Structures are given as structure tokens and as C-alpha cells.
Amino acid sequence: MPQAIISPSVLASDFGQLSAECTRMIKGGADWLHMDVMDGHFVPNITMGAPILSCVHKTVPGIFMDVHMMVSKPEQWVDDIAEAGGALYCFHIEASSDPISLIHAIHKRNMKAGVAISPDTPSTAITDEIGNLADMLLVMTVYPGRGGQKFIERCVPKVSELRARFPEKDIEVDGGLSGKTVHACAAAGSNVIVAGTAVFGADDPPAVIQTLKDAVNSAQAKISEANGISTAAAVNGGQ
């Protein structure tokens, strides 16, 4: 399975010192920074856009911006986000009429492509063709549009279904993640963890980041052990 990646959501940060907040997270062990772009149409909220991402990219060396596009026309912003330094462009399947072409457009701008599904969207909306072409799959565990929501446990089986089909793909979960809720997602197969309030609001963010990463690594070890036992049993049973 792919490695554990922790991507703190800057939606929970102090926007008045956004670059400093991102730097603080990176020094604390964050692998990516999750940047929520909302347009007020796809979701009823407005956050940041390419100009702000560009400023962060210029002032935080080496930052990997995991850009979550909660917008109604994701194809419209690919060039702008690429120019702003976005490393991964994740769009919602619900907002795209031609996800295959959009993934190709994202790759053409040298960004990784992510495909997100909202809580009411089944994992089967991500077809094998789409999933194989994308670099990351995002399962929302809250409704997109605002931070601080309660974790929706019924979304976890979608992670399991996607992991079964895409064993080597980065699978991200976003919404209500904490040291308590991360375990179900990690056990289901998620390796990319987005956490906002749980990290930025913590007294010791590095400790929370490490807790989240440990949860993924522990779950992966158990999955690998179980798979090893199953494989051995199958081999022995066939002898």
C-alpha cells in the first residue's frame, strides 16, 4: 500500500498569517498542505483562490499544495492553479461532465490529478477508467463547504471499496478526522489523512500529526499481516 501522508487543512488555520501557519505544519511533520478552494457556487462558501496560493508557494519553500477544488467549473481553473504552484489538483466528480479530459488537462500542466466524491455520492461514480487514470481519490467524510463538521461514519465503506479496486492508489479522507476517527479510515485503506481543527487547534500539532501517521502505518501493518496469512493459507490449501 502507498505510504502514510498527512495533509493538514489550512481552512482551520489563521489566514492572517497563512504562510507562517503552513511553515509551522511542515516543521511539525506535515507531508502536504490541504488547500480548500471554494467558489460560492458548488458550495455555499468562498475561501481562497490562485492569488493566495501563489503567495504561499513563493514564501513556503518546498510546499506540496494539495488543492481541493470545491468549484462548479473545475476545468476553468486548471491553468491558474498550476501557475500558482499547485502540486495536486483535486476536483469533484459531481462537478465534471468530462472527468477523463479534465484529468488529462491536469496532467498536461504537470500536476497530480485527484478525484473527490461527496458523502451522498457512491464510490462507483469513480469508474475503473477514472480511478486508474487519477493519481489520488478523495472520499469526503463531511459535506464539502465548511470546516468543523462531525465525521460521517457511513462514508468509510467507500474507502474500502475503492482500496479493493485500487490497491496502490493514494486514497484520501477529508472531514472530521482526529486521533479517534482516523482509525476507521486507516483500517478501511486510506493512506492520506486531511485534518484541520484537530491539528491547527492542538496544543502540540507535531504530536497529533505523528498520531495520525502512526494510525495509518499500524493499520497498513495489520492489513499486510492479514494478507500474508490469507496468501499462506491459500498456498497451503492448494498443496
MARNU-591078 format. One record per residue (C-alpha): x, y, z. Coordinates in steps of 0.001 Angstrom, whole numbers, plus 500000, padded with zeros to 6 digits. Layout:
BEGIN
XYZ/...
This chain:
BEGIN
500000500000500000/501108503602499484/502857505483502284/501109507449505022/500631511122504139/499282513790506497/497788516876504856/496645519495507404/493728521574506146/494568525278506158/490855526054506380/491401525723510136/494483527958510184/494916531665510887/494509533145507398/496125536354508607/499464534547508696/498862531737506249/502455531251505109/503683531079508692/500950528576509529/501951526353506601/505594526541507600/504638525598511167/502841522489509909/505720521408507667/508189521781510533/505771519723512621/505898516789510200/503154517520507659/503754515977504239/501240518066502267/499102521133502934/495431520803502031/494190523993500366/490403524295500060/489298526432497108/485573527248497252/483675529343494720/480361530046496441/478546528018493759/479448524354494169/479478525002497907/477900527928499794/481188529393500938/484110531351499474/487671530808500669/490827531357498624/491925531297495021/495042531196492872/496470534587494017/496629533441497644/498060530044496681/500714531828494644/501754533924497647/502016530834499838/504018528966497196/506504531835496953/507015532151500690/506995528487501783/509855526660500006/509144523064499059/505455523147499950/503264520470498345/499887522123497876/497106519538497835/494472521762496223/490876520663496784/488713522389494169/485184522730495526/484069524645492441/481298524250489886/483574524511486830/486820522730487742/488077522734484161/488151526545484267/490867526845486913/493493524275485958/495906526752484392/495538529288487201/496211526736489934/499177525327488013/500656528809487636/500103529390491358/502232526360492234/499584523723492891/501077520235493093/497832518264493123/494528519386491623/491564517523493090/488151518113491559/484715516791492449/483249514129490182/479838515747490759/481057518967489113/482636517489485990/480893516410482799/484121515001481328/486458513827484114/488767511924481763/489567515012479701/489968517046482874/492481514579484325/494483514775481090/494411518585481268/495684518494484854/498499516134483927/499406518337480985/500133521107483494/502410518760485464/500098518435488451/498817515257490032/495093514704489497/492690513895492284/489015512935492064/486704513610495012/483295512261495951/480870513877498410/479091511893501166/475976511184499087/477931510070496007/478667506324495729/482217505156495215/481093503511491964/480851507029490488/484629506673490190/484803504165487368/487818501918486861/488906504099483947/488749507287486001/490357505724489056/493231504201487131/493974507484485386/493818509645488520/496696509899490994/494549510244494102/490963509514495141/489278511584497849/486382510353499960/484689513232501762/483653512272505291/481741515531505791/479724517635503381/482013519973501436/481850523679502153/482866524343505735/485208523035508396/484495521726511870/481733519281510881/481140515925512526/482684512848510925/480189510817508836/480968507168509546/478756505801506755/481328507083504237/484030504694505447/482870501650503405/483505503694500255/487170503799501206/487209500008501468/485537499604498094/487995501935496394/491010500328498086/489860496913496854/489812498204493285/492889500424493501/495387498759495887/498306501066495017/496423504371494717/496626507268497161/493212507394498863/492475510489500895/489801511141503514/488730514648504453/486339515812507150/486064515409510891/489335513476511143/491024513251514540/493017510834516634/489756508979517293/488116508877513862/491277508227511857/491430504550512851/488299503515510943/489519505254507797/493021503827508062/491650500333508618/489493500757505520/492563501580503457/493016505336503443/496644506486503452/496200510267503017/494668511976506042/493302515518505968/492779517090509385/492046520722510142/490893521663513610/492454518547515136/495904519708514023/495824523503513858/493835523764517092/496045521357519029/498427522360521796/501016520077520188/500418519807516409/503517517659515735/502230515067518208/498818514987516506/500430514647513071/502515511744514345/499441510125515918/497609510284512592/500593508875510726/501059506096513283/497390505136512871/497846504679509121/501106502768509497/499610500494512154/496537499776510028/498684499026506992/500824496626509003/497718494745510148/496346494628506596/499670493333505261/499832490708508004/496276489588507273/497003489409503549/500125487390504257/498184484922506360/495486484639503689/498093484083500982/499889481422503045/496599479673503764/495697479688500086/499081478247499141/498928475555501821/495350474713500916/496346474179497312/499116471718498144/
